[in-house]
């Protein structure tokens, strides 16, 4: 049976997609990837035998009138592209990884009466998923609270599919050292806000007499400016554009400063690491803030919203994790309690059932 997966080009979409694809192919199925956006081909290189297609789609929410019209046009063009491919490839079931990138393929599947499901990674779904739930058979959710937004589809709380290295576990608790290791991550593409404010916050803490070391992921082409910001620091630091082995980076970290995209939060929970979370202010429907609040509610993180005195507020939030080792270990345990493993297996079980039911009905 063929499974079509549609995803955007960022790590938050691609890594869970790859986890589902691996599980599906290990059971003898075939996978077609429909990709939208930049950085789409690189992650597929280590997954042989998978066909990939880059199609059009467009964003509507939060855009100007002209950009909305343009987004609708690209989305409709993507529906036509996806309809042709699904029909020619005789796809048995479709999984949308969420967002506007999923719209063309899930809509084409609806028109062809191909079984379809949506994965919602965030605590609050965006406009695209809120609509796609209504024409899908199943909604796979990462946060239980998101179920109140689902209309029409059957709900399964599965968590988010993880990369193999996170699924295996084996992460030790954070060290009890007086001088902790701090990991700064702004998502797979980096964060200008964290790149600007975190080095200054860390220097502020060092001036207060605190000791620590830092690894800072900057995102593509941003390393130079961040290196310059750290150049006057009196502590050990390493600046890198992209971390290839995030599991190893988290294993070596005691505290994390990051955005609050759902994919990274799932890995943070699997690793059991406490965090200072700075949600991306312009995220659709403030979903990063809602994701972060779920971790704060569980006492696994401290949330610092963007705004005035951000540098000082990041420093104040981080300070307790550095000086209070018991609190650091407690928050790590609370983060680990949020981990949901086995999501890819649960999702594939359900998708196979959907596809087989369609075959039997024919």
N, C-alpha and C positions, 0 to 999 in steps of 0.2 A: 504494500500500500504506500502511496506517495503522500507525504506531508508537506504543505507549503507553509513557510514561516515568513512573516513580514515584519521588518524592523528598521529603525533609524540607524544612523551611522555611529552613534556614541556608544561608549562602553556599557552604559546602563541598559541599552537594548541588546547589543551584540553578545555580551558574555552570557546572559541567561538564554539567549537564542541558541548559542553553541552547546550549552549544557543539555537542552531539550533535543537538539539535533543528534548529539552523541548517543543519548539514551535511545532515540528512535532507530538510528542505524544499527546499534548493537542488537536490536531485536529483529533485524533483517529488513527494515523499511528503507525507503528512499526519501531524500529531503531536497526540496527546492527552496532557495532563499530569495526573497524579494527584498531589496534594499533601497533605502532612500537616504540621500545625504552624502556627505564627504566621508573619507576614511572607511569605505565600505568593504574593500576587497581584502585588505591585510589580515583580518582575523580569520578568514576562511582558508588560509593557506595550510593550516595544520588539520584540516578536516577534509580528507580526500573523498572523491566520489560524490560531492555535493554540487548541484547545479546552482548558479546564482544569476539573478536578473536585477538590473537596476532600472527602476521605473519612476515615473513622475508622481509627485504629490504636492500639496500646498497647504500652508497654514492659514487659518481663518481667524482664530481667536486672537484678540489683542492687536490686530492689524488695522491700518488705514483702509478707507473704502477701496482705493485702487489696489492695494495689496490683497485685500479680501477677494476681489473679483479675479485677480491674477491667481490666487491660491485655489479658488473654486475651479478655474480653468485647468490648472495643472492636476488637480485631484480627479476631475472627470476624464482627463486624458490618461491618467494612471489607471482608472477603472477599465477603460477600453483595453489598455495594454495587458492588465492582469487577466481580464476575461479571456482574451485570446490564448494566453499562456496556460491558464488553468484548464481550459477546454482541450488544447492540444496535448497537454501532458497527462490528462485524465487524473487529476489530483483527487485524493480520497477525503482529505480533511485539511482545514486551514486553521492556523494559530496566528492571531495578531498580537504583537508584543506591546501594543498600546500606542496612543498618540496619533497625530495626523498621518504618520508613516503607514499605519495599518489600514487606513480608510479605503484606499483603492482596492486592495486585495480582498478584504472582508466583504466589501460591497459587491465585488465581482462574484465572490463565492455565494452570496445571498441570491444574486440573479441566476446563478447556475444551480442553485439548490444543493450546494456542497456544504456539508456540516462545518461549523465554524465556532471558534472559541476565542476569547479575549483574555489576555493576562494584564491585570491592573497592579502595577508595582507600588503605587502611591497611596497614601492615606485618604487623599481626595482626588477623584478622577478628573481629567480634563474634559473639555467639550466633546472631542472626538470619541473618547471611550463612552461617555454618557449616552451618546447616540448609538454607538456600535453595540452596546449591551442589548439594546432593544431588538436587534436583528441577529443576535448570536444565540447559540444553544447553551453555552456555559461561560461563566466568568470566573477565572482563577484569580484569587485575591492574595495579596501579601499582608495587608493589614485588615484585621477582622472588621474594624469600624467602617471600612469602605463599603460594606455590604448594604448600608442604608441608601447608597446612591445607585444601586443596580436595579434596573427595571427590565423585566422580560426574560433574562437569562437565569439559569440555575447557578447558584453560588457554591464554590468550593474554596475553602481557605487552605491554600497549599504552601504559602511562602513563596520566595523567589528562587528560581533555579540558580545554583551556585557552581562556580568553576570547581573542577575536580579537587584541587588542592584545598579548597575550603570545605568541601563536602566530607573529606577524610577526617577533618578535625586535627587533633594533636597539637593544639596551640597551648603553650604553658601560660600560667597567669603572668601578669606584668611583674617585673622585678620589684624588689623592695628597697632598691637603691635610693640613697639620698639624692643622687644626681640622675634623674630619669632620662630616657630617650624619647624625644618628641617627634612625631611624624606629622607633616603638614601636607594635605592633599586637597586640591581644588577641583576634583573630578578629572575625567580622562583628558579634558581639553584645558585644564588649569583654571585658575580664578584670579582675575586682576585685583579684586578686592583683597583676597588673602595674600597675594603677592606684595601688595602695598602695605597692608596693616600688620601682618603677623611678624615680619622681621623687627619692626619698631616695637611691637608689644614684647617680644622676647628680649630685646635689648633693654627695655624698661625693667623687666624682671631681673635681668642680670645685674643691672645697676643697684637693685634692692638687695643684692648679695646671694641670689639663688643660682644654683649650679644645674646644668642640664646639657644635653647634646641634641642636635636637630638634623633631620633629613627633610628637605622641602622639595616637593614635586611642583614644578612651575607651569607645565604645559609647553607646547611647541613654540619655539622662538622667543621665549620669555626668560630664559636662564640668565642672560647677561645683566638685565636690570635688577634681578633678585640677588645675584652674586654681588653686585655693587652695594645693595642695601645691607648685606651681611658683612661687607668688607671691614667695617669698623667694630664688629662684634667681638667680644672677648671670650666667646665660648666656641666649642667645636660644632661645626656645621658642614653639611653636604647639600649641594643644590643640584637637582637633576631634572631634565625636561619631562621624562616619562619613566615610570617604574614598571619594568617588565614583569617582575615577580612580586606582586602586591602581597601575596600570602607571606612570603619571607620578610617583606618590609614590616608587616603588621606583627609578625612573630617577634621581631627585634624592637618593636616600639612599646613603650609603657603608657603613653598618652597620645591621642590623636586630635589634631585640629583640622576640620574639614567642612565642606558643604554637606548638604543632607539629601543628596540624590538617593533614591531607594536602593539601587544596586550596591552602592558602596556601604550603605547602612546595613544591608544584609550580610555583607562580608565582615563588617565591623562586629556585628553580633556573633557571627560564627567564630571569629578570632577572640571574642571576649575582651574588647578594649574600650576603656572609658574615653569620652570625647568632649571637646568643646565644639559645638556645631554652630556654624554661621550660615543660615539658609540663604539661598539665592533669592534676592528680593523680587526679581521680575519673573520668577517661575509661574507658570500658568496656575491660576486659582490658588496661589500661594502654597502649592503642594509641598514644597521643600520645608516650609515652616511647619505644616501639619505633620510631616514625617518626623521632623526633629522633636516636636512636642510629644510624640509617642515615646521616644527614647527618654526625654526628660521626665515624663510621667512615670516611667519605670525606674527612675533614678540611675539611668545608665549614662546620662550626658547632661551638660549644661548648655542651654541655648542662648546665643548672643545674636540679636537681630541687628541688621545693618542700620546705620544712622549716626547721629552725633557721638563723638568720643568713642568711636568703635575700637581704636587701638587700646585705650585705657580699659574698656570693658572686656576685651579679649584677655588682656593681661590679668585682670582681677579674677576672671573665671578660671583661667589656667593655674593661677597661683595656688589654689587649694589642692589641685591634683599633684602639684609639685611638693608642697610642704607636708601634706597630710597623707602619709602612705597607706594608712588604714582605709581612708576614704577612697583612695585610688583603687585599692583591691576590691572594695565593696562595689564600686561603680562597674568594675570589670565583670564581677559576678552577675550583676544585674543586666549588663549587656549580653552576656552569654545566655541568660535565661530567655532572651528574645529570639534566639536562633531557631530557625525552622529548617531541618534537613530533610532530604528525600523529595524535594519539590518536583524535580524533573521526572522522577519515577511516577509520582502521583498524576502529573499532567499527562504523561505519555499513556498511562493506563486509561485515563478518561478519553483521550483523543482516539485511541485505538477502538474503544467501545463505540464512540460516535461514528467512526468510519465503518466499522463492522455492521452496525445497525442499519446504516444506509445501504450497504451491499445486500443485507438480508431482505430489506424492504423492496429492493428492486427484483 
